[in-house]
């Protein structure tokens, strides 16, 4: 038996229906390395204070954080896998 919410699920709360898309579902089609890169991007995003996603990608493009292994492509992957942040 699979764990609850392993795949997208719909549930009702106070008469409203909600669709839950899980991380496992969002990870489909990506490699383990891409997942790790996305996690690293999300972690760094929070460390630098949750700027807008575009500002964060500009910081990475301009090499403001020298020798940073995170790329704008990793940020895009993180957005696809984890969805937008609450702060944005």
C-alpha positions in Angstrom: 0.0 0.0 0.0 1.4 3.4 -0.9 1.7 6.2 1.7 -1.0 8.8 1.9 -0.7 11.6 -0.7 2.1 9.8 -2.5 0.4 11.0 -5.7 -1.8 14.0 -6.3 -5.0 13.7 -4.2 -8.2 15.7 -3.8 -9.6 16.3 -0.3 -12.4 18.3 1.1 -12.1 20.8 3.9 -15.1 22.9 5.1 -17.0 22.1 1.9 -14.2 23.1 -0.5 -12.2 20.7 -2.6 -8.4 21.0 -2.8 -6.0 19.3 -5.1 -2.7 18.3 -3.5 0.2 17.8 -5.8 3.1 16.1 -4.0 6.8 16.5 -4.3 7.0 12.9 -5.5 4.7 13.7 -8.4 6.6 16.9 -9.2 9.9 15.0 -9.3 8.9 12.6 -12.0 11.1 12.9 -15.0 14.0 14.5 -13.1 17.2 12.8 -12.1 18.5 12.5 -8.5 21.2 15.1 -9.3 18.6 17.6 -10.6 16.6 17.1 -7.4 19.7 17.7 -5.3 20.6 20.8 -7.3 17.0 22.1 -6.8 17.3 21.6 -3.1 20.6 23.4 -3.0 19.0 26.3 -4.9 16.0 26.5 -2.5 18.3 26.4 0.5 20.5 29.2 -0.8 17.4 31.2 -1.8 16.4 31.2 1.9 19.9 32.0 3.1 20.1 35.1 1.0 16.9 36.4 2.4 14.2 35.3 -0.1 14.6 37.9 -2.8 12.3 37.8 -5.8 13.1 34.8 -8.0 14.2 37.1 -10.8 16.5 39.0 -8.5 17.9 35.7 -7.1 18.7 34.5 -10.7 20.3 37.9 -11.4 22.5 37.5 -8.3 23.6 34.1 -9.7 24.2 35.3 -13.2 26.3 38.2 -12.0 28.5 35.9 -9.9 27.9 38.1 -6.8 28.3 34.9 -4.8 31.6 33.8 -6.0 32.2 30.2 -6.9 28.5 29.4 -6.2 27.5 26.0 -7.5 23.8 27.1 -7.9 22.8 28.2 -11.4 19.6 30.0 -12.6 18.6 26.7 -14.2 18.7 25.1 -10.7 16.3 27.9 -9.5 14.0 27.1 -12.4 14.0 23.4 -11.4 13.3 24.3 -7.8 10.3 26.3 -8.8 9.0 23.4 -10.9 9.6 20.8 -8.2 8.7 22.7 -5.0 6.4 25.4 -6.4 6.6 29.1 -5.6 7.7 30.2 -2.1 5.2 31.7 0.4 7.4 34.8 0.5 7.0 35.5 -3.2 
